[in-house]
Amino acid sequence: MVTRCDWAETNTLMQDYHDHEWGKPSYKDDKLYELLVLESMQAGLSWSTILNKRENFRVAFDQFDYKKIAHYDENKIEELLANPQIIRNRLKIRAAVNNAQKFLQVQENYGSFAAYIWSFVADQPIINRWQTFKEVPASTDLSKQISKELKNLGFKFVGPTIIYSFMQAIGMVNDHLEDCSFKYEKTQSNK
């Protein structure tokens, strides 16, 4: 019998995300940008809402092609704001464009965004040993540090809580509960 973290049992979309993505190390810049956008879009909303709109985001945001998004102009931003299939928050949409530009700058300076972000944990995921989800923090000293560094680089919508969720999503932090069937699953990372 499969045991999952409680939050993943709400629907099949959440189960699929939990089972195949969440907490699994990802080192692909396109995937990292996608998850950074989705996590920033989630601020104040449920993750289920974001997952339900994920395909719509992919279409609206050119498959999360950050090289294209970095060049979005006001007309494109207005087009996105008029799209009822995505989160139509002007600040979040502008942050996605801004963050694509900053993402490219990080790549220039570090070779890849993955090399930069994973350097905070020396390329090794942090594996926590939580028994219940009540124990899982909303942010940590490390997420606060990364948030501060990203803000210093000009990123937007990257507060400590968003960054901790991002760290969980990309597998920098493995917060699957100890009794979760996917805690120590031997899967390939998304390198």
C-alpha positions, -999 to 999 in steps of 0.1 A, spaced: 0 0 0 12 35 -9 15 61 19 17 97 9 22 130 27 -12 141 39 -14 172 17 -11 151 -14 -42 130 -8 -67 157 -19 -68 148 -56 -50 129 -83 -33 160 -96 -17 166 -62 -9 129 -59 9 129 -93 29 160 -84 38 146 -50 48 112 -64 68 123 -94 81 158 -88 80 172 -53 112 166 -34 131 151 -63 163 169 -72 160 190 -103 190 206 -120 174 217 -153 172 255 -156 140 254 -176 123 233 -148 138 256 -121 124 287 -138 90 271 -142 88 261 -105 100 295 -94 72 312 -114 46 287 -101 57 291 -65 56 329 -68 21 327 -84 10 306 -55 15 333 -29 -18 337 -11 -34 308 -30 -35 270 -27 -10 248 -45 -40 228 -59 -52 260 -76 -17 264 -92 -15 228 -104 -50 231 -119 -38 261 -139 -3 247 -147 -10 237 -183 -27 271 -189 4 288 -175 26 267 -199 6 279 -229 3 315 -217 40 318 -208 55 301 -239 63 268 -221 81 288 -195 108 298 -220 126 323 -198 146 336 -228 113 347 -245 97 358 -213 126 381 -205 116 401 -236 78 404 -229 66 439 -235 36 458 -221 13 444 -248 22 409 -237 17 417 -201 -17 432 -209 -25 400 -229 -16 379 -198 -37 401 -175 -67 395 -198 -62 357 -197 -88 342 -173 -70 308 -175 -41 320 -153 -36 340 -122 -41 376 -133 -21 395 -108 -1 423 -123 27 422 -97 31 384 -101 31 386 -139 57 414 -139 77 394 -114 78 365 -138 92 388 -166 116 405 -142 128 371 -128 134 358 -163 157 387 -169 175 381 -136 176 344 -144 196 351 -175 220 373 -156 226 345 -130 233 321 -159 259 346 -173 276 348 -139 274 312 -127 270 292 -159 235 281 -149 208 290 -125 211 254 -112 248 258 -103 239 290 -84 209 278 -65 223 243 -57 256 259 -44 236 269 -12 234 232 -3 268 221 -18 247 202 -45 233 179 -18 197 178 -8 188 184 28 168 154 40 146 162 69 130 136 92 95 149 100 69 127 115 39 150 109 34 179 85 29 202 115 66 199 121 75 212 86 85 249 88 72 276 64 107 290 61 142 284 75 173 303 80 186 290 47 154 300 28 158 335 44 194 337 32 185 326 -3 156 350 -4 179 378 6 205 369 -20 179 366 -47 164 400 -38 199 415 -39 201 402 -74 169 419 -83 144 390 -82 108 397 -71 82 376 -52 110 355 -36 102 358 1 115 332 25 83 312 25 81 311 -13 118 302 -15 113 274 10 84 260 -10 107 263 -41 134 244 -23 110 216 -15 97 216 -51 131 213 -67 144 187 -42 169 209 -24 149 199 7 133 165 10 103 171 34 85 139 26 73 126 60 92 96 74 63 72 67 58 84 31 64 58 5 83 84 -16 107 96 11 137 75 1 125 63 -33 154 56 -56 146 78 -85 168 97 -109 170 133 -104 159 157 -131 194 164 -142 
